[in-house]
Amino acid sequence: MSRPKIIIAEDGISGDHELPEETQAPEGPNFEVSTIVESPAFKFFSSLFPAVKLNDPGFQIIKPDDGPADVLLLKDIFASSRDLEAYIKEARAEVILYHMSNQSNDQATLDLARKGLFIKDGVHDPESLVVVVTAEGLRAQGIALSRSLSWEKTCEEFVGKLGSVGSLVHLITCAHLVVLYDCDGAIYHRGSRGDQPVLFFDSRSIEGEFAQRNPGSEGMSTDAFLLGLAAKLAERIAGGYQDISAAIEDGIKSGLSMNRQLLTSQSQWRDTYDNLRCDSIVRFAIPSDDLSRGSNLNWSILDYTTGNLVEVARQIVKKGVKSTSADVPFALFNDLMLVDRQEVEMFRAVSRLLHNYLTVPSLTKPLNVAIFGPKGSGKSFAAMQMSNSLSKLARIKGFEIEQFHFDFSRFMKYEDAVAALHLMRQHSLGDKVLPVMFFRGFDTKLSPPLAFREWIPHLLSSILQGQIWCQGLNLLIRRSVFFFESTRFRTLEEFRSNLTDTDSNSYLETEEFLSHFHGFINLLGPDCVDDHDELYPVRRAVILRSLLEEKAPKLIEEKKEVKVDKRVLDGLLITPRFRQGIRSLKAIIEMSSLGNADHFQLFHLPPESQLNLHVDYHAFERCMNGQILPDDIREVLAERLNDVYLQQRLKSASSKAEFEEIRDMEWNYLDEERRESTRIHADTIPGKLQLVSCFLSKTRPHYRATVVQEFEKDEVELLAEAEHDRWNTERLQKQWRLGPRKPEERQSPFLVPWSELSEYGRNLDRAMVACYPRILPPGYAIYRLGGTAEKKST
């Protein structure tokens, strides 16, 4: 393979820039980098990558006439370069990598470059052009892109807004467009083919977070990315690439990875490139058709990357969210980790408010944030972690954060609140302290019972407007942050609707009160919010992992994996609600007799009567057997399982009495005990499917995985044996015994191990499990594990 060759050119460098003597290095082992130096309009871009040493032996400086290049990198070239077309022709490169300036919508130059490369006889190839533009550049062109909320929001806005500015149609229709989101992600779009755009992202961060964690790297990210992308493209081209899209995708991952490694280690680019690690970069095919239709406004990447959210939750508890193979996007605020898109976006929006408040000294009034959520959702902890996450920035700005905690439910009168504010004010008189106040239960009712709205006039003047009225004096409160925690309402919308009535004055006071808030958070918590909430096991898994690390560290082995029985784990994860949310979850772990145990097993749990303090035991018990089914689905499956059983019995029926017995076992005639037995069988279907690496789910058209229409023979055998074991357990618990078939006397010949079961009995069990894919109601399917986020091209 010949050495890859790259030509780099930039327009607009002022002054003469001669090639230094020390750059005439001997031939390097891997790359040749050439510059166009014949015209004053093109100067050697020696400052392209500040971390690159031009005398590094990995470079060789060559002239364009030394042979055709693999990649021609044009950085911020403008139409004033009249001989651009001639230079493109002279370069004879396979691919043009064109970086579009953030400052100018240089359509004339782009129109020239997008003609593509000269192959022969003046024929152009538009497919050979790769355009790179930053998200900041698009914002500068008038596209309203939000920043640093979630990768889902990034995808939505790329699909919905990139075509909203008519003057940028040349971007969306060019052959290969790469939009760079700082050091944290990029979107690759093939405008000429209409394929799905592809997002490359780091699940552990969002646009701009890398730069925040690594001060001093700002401004270098685009250059480092371009170098990594160009180097990988040249390498693939020199090696005889077949698919330019695959080469570009590899280049994007290399660019993002090189970006991070080069800027954090400050090592030579050659060493960095040779040791790139791209494993933290996730590839996700953006569901552009679904997004353009607006069919699911609350979609998440998890919906598309995994069909089995319960399995994702299990892996989070066992291995931790950072090591899960599901590439779960998450946000981290000190010790608070969030995975639900709704929570992530609200917390990041408030985090931006707080960061802006800290960096703008002219903002002198208190910053007010309300936080709502169900009881036991962790509102106080979440607010404190938001505050703690500001500590690093506060120290950079020269002051410390000091926290104060007060509970409105303990305030009997206005003067109690004034005393609390005076305490805070005394600590904030200097310039080195930023007070953060946590007011729990700001919506509590007073004693003697007064309407909540009677607090509002006092809160408006004394807290939200930064003033304390006391004995005729108006005392100003200096810069501070106030968190108001609700103890009565789950959401802002619920708060507003419950505090408005026919009294117009009260309504106006409430609305004025809300108008003084700068931000709010609706915290979902670990419990199931409604029938459409499928992410609650994942939210709870993050909390459960943290609790186990704190309360039972001996369960975690050297590889940081929690050892826990599957039934215990499923009960803790899948049960829809705990009586006091996180408090109940924590109490159950503390009540379990773990001691020095290194494996959380079923017998460690508290007895039923004690568990019932914190959770509905019967719901918990059902969930220990696996994914809980909605009652209507459970009923449908049970009735159809009974039909399959009767059909199998009919095949071997030989007497009138047996036919009559089977007829009496139809669902409408079946006694409640046998109906419940069949419902329990239905309950265990999701758990048994895990034995054959499958899962039951609502149908997911966007989830690219195999839908099971029929099980393999060995899978049927495995499922049948598991079902027979379950049936034996159930019958033994109900005092059945072995003997000739006499159901009325609780006697059965099938009450034996699988190895001793007759072929007739085995065939019954085989038929019962083989029917699972056929008896599912509309809207449900069985999938094989291991699906991807990608949809086939249409």
KARA-V842271 format. One record per pair of residues at least 12 apart in sequence whose ideal C-beta (glycine too) atoms are under 7 Angstrom apart, sorted by sequence separation. I is the first residue (numbers start at 1). J is the second residue. If there is no record, write none. Layout:
I/J
I/J
//
This chain:
114/126
116/128
145/157
177/189
187/199
312/324
371/383
592/604
650/662
734/746
736/748
116/129
331/344
354/367
424/437
526/539
592/605
649/662
738/751
176/190
177/191
185/199
186/200
233/247
236/250
258/272
312/326
333/347
353/367
387/401
406/420
526/540
548/562
592/606
694/708
737/751
738/752
98/113
114/129
175/190
185/200
233/248
258/273
261/276
524/539
591/606
736/751
72/88
113/129
145/161
175/191
185/201
312/328
321/337
331/347
387/403
646/662
96/113
144/161
174/191
175/192
184/201
185/202
284/301
287/304
331/348
526/543
731/748
19/37
143/161
173/191
184/202
232/250
233/251
258/276
321/339
333/351
496/514
588/606
72/91
143/162
172/191
232/251
257/276
350/369
384/403
404/423
463/482
591/610
646/665
692/711
257/277
306/326
404/424
646/666
731/751
72/93
96/117
110/131
143/164
158/179
184/205
257/278
284/305
305/326
69/91
71/93
74/96
143/165
184/206
185/207
229/251
232/254
254/276
305/327
69/92
70/93
76/99
142/165
184/207
229/252
231/254
588/611
692/715
728/751
68/92
69/93
70/94
71/95
72/96
73/97
74/98
75/99
93/117
141/165
254/278
257/281
6/31
8/33
19/44
68/93
72/97
74/99
76/101
84/109
182/207
184/209
229/254
253/278
256/281
402/427
642/667
9/35
17/43
33/59
64/90
71/97
78/104
181/207
182/208
184/210
228/254
229/255
302/328
588/614
692/718
3/30
4/31
5/32
6/33
7/34
8/35
9/36
17/44
31/58
64/91
79/106
85/112
141/168
154/181
183/210
228/255
587/614
691/718
692/719
3/31
7/35
30/58
31/59
32/60
33/61
34/62
36/64
78/106
84/112
182/210
183/211
253/281
301/329
492/520
544/572
639/667
642/670
691/719
3/32
5/34
7/36
17/46
28/57
29/58
34/63
79/108
88/117
89/118
158/187
182/211
226/255
228/257
544/573
11/41
13/43
25/55
28/58
32/62
34/64
45/75
79/109
88/118
225/255
228/258
492/522
584/614
724/754
11/42
23/54
26/57
28/59
78/109
98/129
100/131
225/256
227/258
228/259
402/433
404/435
408/439
491/522
584/615
688/719
691/722
23/55
25/57
28/60
77/109
96/128
98/130
100/132
102/134
354/386
358/390
399/431
400/432
408/440
409/441
541/573
568/600
9/42
10/43
22/55
27/60
95/128
96/129
97/130
98/131
99/132
100/133
399/432
400/433
401/434
402/435
403/436
404/437
405/438
406/439
407/440
408/441
540/573
568/601
721/754
724/757
20/54
25/59
94/128
96/130
98/132
102/136
151/185
224/258
225/259
399/433
404/438
407/441
408/442
568/602
580/614
688/722
10/45
25/60
34/69
95/130
97/132
102/137
224/259
351/386
358/393
399/434
401/436
403/438
409/444
412/447
563/598
565/600
567/602
579/614
688/723
9/45
105/141
350/386
354/390
358/394
408/444
537/573
563/599
564/600
565/601
578/614
579/615
642/678
8/45
24/61
100/137
103/140
537/574
552/589
563/600
565/602
568/605
578/615
638/675
641/678
23/61
102/140
133/171
183/221
221/259
224/262
351/389
355/393
547/585
551/589
74/113
158/197
182/221
224/263
358/397
543/582
547/586
551/590
8/48
41/81
131/171
394/434
575/615
638/678
641/681
138/179
300/341
417/458
421/462
544/585
548/589
638/679
641/682
724/765
19/61
180/222
227/269
231/273
442/484
543/585
547/589
552/594
554/596
684/726
720/762
723/765
131/174
220/263
425/468
437/480
439/482
442/485
443/486
444/487
554/597
555/598
576/619
39/83
135/179
155/199
298/342
414/458
418/462
439/483
441/485
442/486
443/487
554/598
555/599
575/619
638/682
129/174
131/176
135/180
180/225
282/327
336/381
417/462
434/479
435/480
436/481
437/482
438/483
439/484
440/485
443/488
555/600
575/620
634/679
637/682
720/765
723/768
129/175
130/176
131/177
132/178
133/179
134/180
135/181
217/263
336/382
422/468
434/480
437/483
439/485
441/487
443/489
453/499
720/766
723/769
129/176
131/178
421/468
434/481
438/485
440/487
452/499
127/175
130/178
132/180
151/199
528/576
552/600
575/623
634/682
637/685
126/175
214/263
336/385
387/436
527/576
528/577
571/620
574/623
634/683
720/769
151/201
210/260
214/264
335/385
418/468
425/475
428/478
527/577
680/730
716/766
719/769
36/87
198/249
334/385
527/578
200/252
333/385
418/470
425/477
428/480
443/495
460/512
464/516
571/623
200/253
333/386
453/506
456/509
460/513
570/623
571/624
574/627
629/682
677/730
716/769
334/388
456/510
459/513
527/581
570/624
574/628
629/683
716/770
151/206
190/245
334/389
383/438
526/581
114/170
150/206
200/256
333/389
421/477
424/480
453/509
460/516
525/581
526/582
570/626
7/64
453/510
456/513
567/624
148/206
380/438
625/683
626/684
111/170
148/207
526/585
625/684
627/686
711/770
110/170
114/174
147/207
148/208
188/248
380/440
626/686
147/208
188/249
622/683
626/687
5/67
7/69
105/167
625/687
6/69
107/170
710/773
5/69
6/70
12/76
188/252
709/773
5/70
6/71
7/72
8/73
9/74
10/75
11/76
127/192
708/773
4/70
7/73
10/76
11/77
12/78
126/192
186/252
6/73
11/78
9/77
627/696
11/81
186/256
135/207
176/248
183/256
178/252
707/781
708/782
707/782
708/783
183/259
707/783
708/784
183/260
706/783
202/280
705/783
706/784
202/281
203/282
705/784
699/779
703/783
200/281
201/282
698/779
699/780
705/786
698/780
699/781
705/787
200/283
201/284
704/787
7/91
696/780
697/781
703/787
704/788
198/283
199/284
7/93
198/284
696/782
697/783
704/790
198/285
199/286
685/772
704/791
134/222
198/286
694/782
695/783
196/285
197/286
694/783
702/791
196/286
694/784
695/785
197/288
693/784
694/785
196/288
693/785
689/782
132/226
368/464
366/463
365/465
366/466
383/483
365/466
383/485
380/485
379/485
652/760
366/477
371/483
366/480
367/481
368/482
369/483
370/484
371/485
372/486
364/479
366/481
371/486
366/482
368/484
370/486
374/490
648/764
127/244
372/489
373/490
130/248
204/322
372/490
372/491
648/767
372/492
370/492
372/495
644/767
645/768
203/327
644/768
203/328
203/329
204/330
99/226
159/286
203/330
354/481
641/768
644/771
159/288
155/286
160/291
644/775
97/229
159/291
97/230
159/292
641/775
156/291
640/775
97/233
155/291
95/233
637/775
382/523
636/777
95/237
206/348
94/237
379/523
633/777
378/523
377/523
152/299
370/517
377/524
378/525
633/780
152/300
368/516
369/517
372/520
377/525
152/301
368/517
369/518
373/522
376/525
151/301
368/518
369/519
370/520
371/521
372/522
373/523
75/226
367/518
369/520
372/523
373/524
374/525
371/523
373/525
73/226
374/527
73/230
71/230
71/233
71/234
70/234
353/518
353/519
70/237
70/238
350/519
50/220
349/519
350/521
49/223
347/521
48/223
49/224
346/521
346/522
49/227
151/329
343/523
343/524
342/524
340/524
152/341
150/341
153/345
150/344
150/345
340/535
149/345
149/348
339/538
340/539
31/231
148/348
149/349
339/539
339/542
148/352
376/580
377/581
378/582
337/542
375/580
376/581
377/582
375/581
376/582
374/581
376/583
376/584
51/262
56/268
58/270
56/270
51/266
53/268
52/269
51/269
49/269
321/542
316/538
6/230
313/537
317/541
309/534
313/538
316/541
320/545
309/535
312/538
316/542
310/537
313/540
317/544
6/234
309/537
313/541
317/545
5/234
309/538
316/545
4/234
4/235
4/237
4/238
3/238
2/238
1/238
1/239
320/560
319/560
319/561
318/561
318/562
317/562
317/564
317/569
314/569
314/573
313/573
310/573
310/574
310/627
311/695
308/695
307/695
308/697
307/697
307/700
307/703
304/702
307/705
304/703
290/702
287/702
307/783
308/785
307/787
305/789
304/789
285/789
287/791
284/789
285/790
285/791
196/791
195/793
//
